[in-house]
Amino acid sequence: MTPGPRASRRRRLAGLPRAGFAALAAALCVLSLVPLLREALERNALGHKLEKAERRVPPAPDPRTCRELAAAWLLRPVLASWGDVGGCGVGGAASTGGGIKWVGRGVTGGLVDIQCTASQSFYPDGAEQLTFNTRLAHNLTPKWTLAANIPFRYNVEEVLNAADETRTAHLPGFGDIGLEVTRKLGITNAHSLTLSASFPTGAHDAVRQGVVLPQRMQLGNGAVSGGLVYEHTRDAVWGIMIFGGNLFYNGWENRIGESLTGGDFRGPTASAYAHVGYILGPFVPSAGLTVTGRLMDDRERGSGIGAPWAMIVPNLTLEWSSDWVALLVSASLPLSFENGIENWLVGVGVQTSLF
């Protein structure tokens, strides 16, 4: 039986919603692909821009001599994987040893951070003091650091023996071993406080040529001593600035054998310092100035020895660092109003991090 005109029209009307839904679904699918298409077009355009930019960059120079190769290696930019660059507590008071101050990049971040410094002091009267200091540090947390200092000294000085004859005395040995705890402060660790203590492990009553050596010649204080150091580090685009101050108590009077006149006493001191370093690739040349005041007079065998009450110490340092080792050379010239040049000091240092 052939359907009538009314039935055919009902079927056509019923098919219209289905066709509309299909068209709407197709439109939605197309719209969902638009963001993907746009992203593909943008990625393609960015790729063309990068290719054009690479064509405009001149090729790297090709060193042709050993001198050019060495210069390119020494002056290459450094991205130290372990080292901290600039501030964030890098300079810290704990970075001093034997009159040497680390200012620029350091090599840190391992289980044990190691600093080894050697400094030689020359006095106008001919005395010499050679100091090797090894500092072992461990970062307990990003804010707390624990360190130990182990000094070895070799002192040389002219002394009067028991027969009032001038003889050269040599005294090598370990000095006073020290411990220190550092707390970094601030969001960027730009501030730090260090509390240190030294224990009388070095000889303070050594005898040479039949006499007890002078206080300056001895390896240790003969008494427990301690200090507190505050330091602030500021970074700049061109380099680093470090400002700090410290207060050291060098221990009470020690005893020299059965002497009735008393022992040796080293008075407490207070210092303020500033160092400025310029970052030049892997190199950091720096200049510093320290002003030190003595709060009490030193005494030797119970009597004053006329030690200067104030000193000004200019310092020049050059550091070089890679991602695993840092090297340093330094020179200082302590000056006082009483004596002029007290002594002059040169030093070298090496720094690395293990594990």
Secondary structure as UniProt FT lines:
FT   HELIX           5..56
FT   HELIX           66..74
FT   TURN            88..89
FT   HELIX           93..95
FT   STRAND          96..97
FT   TURN            98..99
FT   STRAND          100..101
FT   STRAND          112..122
FT   TURN            124..125
FT   STRAND          128..139
FT   STRAND          144..160
FT   TURN            162..163
FT   STRAND          166..174
FT   STRAND          177..185
FT   TURN            187..188
FT   STRAND          191..199
FT   STRAND          207..208
FT   TURN            209..210
FT   STRAND          211..212
FT   HELIX           215..217
FT   STRAND          225..235
FT   STRAND          239..249
FT   TURN            257..258
FT   STRAND          269..278
FT   TURN            281..282
FT   STRAND          283..294
FT   STRAND          299..300
FT   TURN            301..302
FT   STRAND          303..304
FT   STRAND          310..321
FT   STRAND          325..332
FT   STRAND          335..336
FT   TURN            337..339
FT   STRAND          340..341
FT   STRAND          344..354
//
